[in-house]
Amino acid sequence: MTSSPNPHARRYMLHMFLAMAGYCAVLFASLTLIRGDAVDADWLRIIIAISPVIPALYGLHAMIVFVRSMDEFNRAVIAEATMISAGAVAFLSFAYAFAQQASDLLPEIGLIWVLPAIVGGQGLAACFVRRRYA
């Protein structure tokens, strides 16, 4: 017997799907405009470049609404996993920056990788945090 997701989870999946579909569409459009010769003004190129953040913020809103609908235990797990991930990414990037300043051997890592590292780390940390309570 399979169980269907609760209404909050279904709503979250719908809104997250819409946010990510919007993100992909805006990202594709912005890259097409930036890589072409259609836009010359730097200020406009910057606005176009950051435009994919808007649907991503909608995804963040969907996550916040979903977390608020959770029980206390699941909220605590997510909060702890997020703190572990954010702390790990912060201190690893801090240490990497010191090491990079001391040597020319280490390549620069773009800021674009911070959010995926935090999100991936949160998912991994949540597995370990949940396991502790099992």
Secondary structure by P-SEA (a helix, b strand, c coil): ccccccaaaaaaaaaaaaaaaaaaaaaaaaaaaaaccccccaaaaaaaaacaaaaaaaaaaaaaaaaaaccaaaaaaaaaaaaaaaaaaaaaaaaaaaaaaaccccccccccaaaaaaaaaaaaaaaaaaaaac
